Amino acid sequence: AQTVTQSQPEMSVQEAETVTLSCTYDTSESDYYLFWYKQPPSRQMILVIRQEAYKQQNATENRFSVNFQKAAKSFSLKISDSQLGDAAMYFCAYRSVGGAQKLVFGQGTRLTINP
Amino acid sequence: SAVISQKPSRDICQRGTSLTIQCQVDSQVTMMFWYRQQPGQSLTLIATANQGSEATYESGFVIDKFPISRPNLTFSTLTVSNMSPEDSSIYLCSVGHGIDTGELFFGEGSRLTVL
């Protein structure tokens, strides 16, 4: 079974600075999806960024980018120019290609933005 | 994308009672899932809701405790039966489209507190 590990329960960053959240995973599959979801206090899970394992290029979405290291099974999220609205719980998640589309989540990292 | 409505948004329940949570999607979706998020924890998959057949439960979750219905491609219910304080959690509905884009969409969750 696949597992996802986030080793940073909490992180904080100054507004406008850059922060990197870590995620590692374990799988025997060669093709899969990786995600970062954001959960603000409103509880709504919001997709931040997605990476397909077969793509070597790291995904980017505006201020959000990932460092995907397939051999190392590492998938970190970098947030540039941090904003107060980025404060939330961030979850790394894994999904197999095909079959059941269920997500396997990491434990989460609580990100605080200091003004 | 998909717009997902969950009801109730929150509720306070008495020990030993049961509560049914509804999940309504604004479009037909192939996959529907129910997740549980215990206080301060990550998301754990309860089951996959299958249209027209019995749900597929994850290890540690049973139909007698969490009966699920899915009468069509836009609607599902999760019942939490014979509740105890340990069932106090956020319950989230999640959906995926048949096109394998990888992404799952989430409702805002239902926060249950059992006294």
Boltz contact constraints between the chains, C-beta under 6 A:
constraints:
  - contact:
      token1: [A, 33]
      token2: [B, 102]
      max_distance: 6.0
  - contact:
      token1: [A, 43]
      token2: [B, 90]
      max_distance: 6.0
  - contact:
      token1: [A, 43]
      token2: [B, 108]
      max_distance: 6.0
  - contact:
      token1: [A, 43]
      token2: [B, 109]
      max_distance: 6.0
  - contact:
      token1: [A, 44]
      token2: [B, 108]
      max_distance: 6.0
  - contact:
      token1: [A, 45]
      token2: [B, 106]
      max_distance: 6.0
  - contact:
      token1: [A, 47]
      token2: [B, 103]
      max_distance: 6.0
  - contact:
      token1: [A, 50]
      token2: [B, 102]
      max_distance: 6.0
  - contact:
      token1: [A, 95]
      token2: [B, 102]
      max_distance: 6.0
  - contact:
      token1: [A, 101]
      token2: [B, 31]
      max_distance: 6.0
  - contact:
      token1: [A, 101]
      token2: [B, 96]
      max_distance: 6.0
  - contact:
      token1: [A, 102]
      token2: [B, 33]
      max_distance: 6.0
  - contact:
      token1: [A, 102]
      token2: [B, 45]
      max_distance: 6.0
  - contact:
      token1: [A, 103]
      token2: [B, 104]
      max_distance: 6.0
  - contact:
      token1: [A, 105]
      token2: [B, 42]
      max_distance: 6.0
  - contact:
      token1: [A, 105]
      token2: [B, 43]
      max_distance: 6.0
  - contact:
      token1: [A, 107]
      token2: [B, 42]
      max_distance: 6.0
  - contact:
      token1: [A, 108]
      token2: [B, 42]
      max_distance: 6.0
